[in-house]
Amino acid sequence: MSLLPSSNRFMSSHSFSDITQAQWMNACRKLGLIIDCGFGKGSHVRVTHPKTHAKYTIQYKLHKFINMKIFKKMMEWGFDEEQIWEALS
């Protein structure tokens, strides 16, 4: 039985502190998501799910809570915790 709340159970053995935008981009590619860097003038990246066409924007400067939010979005899109961590490694 886990002592962590269900929404935070994926935090147990990995750190969200040092994940960069480039690492998220590589992970998204490994997961089969579409990366678009060519829109606008900014440093943000748009990620698109190829089947649902759902979109999510990943900013350049990230911190722990934003990384947790991105991770949760990937889980909402149907990827499990192990797939995401494997893609990030």
Secondary structure as GFF3:
##gff-version 3
##sequence-region A 1 89
A	DSSP	three_ten_helix	6	11	.	.	.	ID=ss1
A	DSSP	alpha_helix	21	30	.	.	.	ID=ss2
A	DSSP	beta_strand	34	36	.	.	.	ID=ss3
A	DSSP	beta_strand	45	48	.	.	.	ID=ss4
A	DSSP	beta_strand	55	58	.	.	.	ID=ss5
A	DSSP	alpha_helix	64	76	.	.	.	ID=ss6
A	DSSP	alpha_helix	81	88	.	.	.	ID=ss7
###
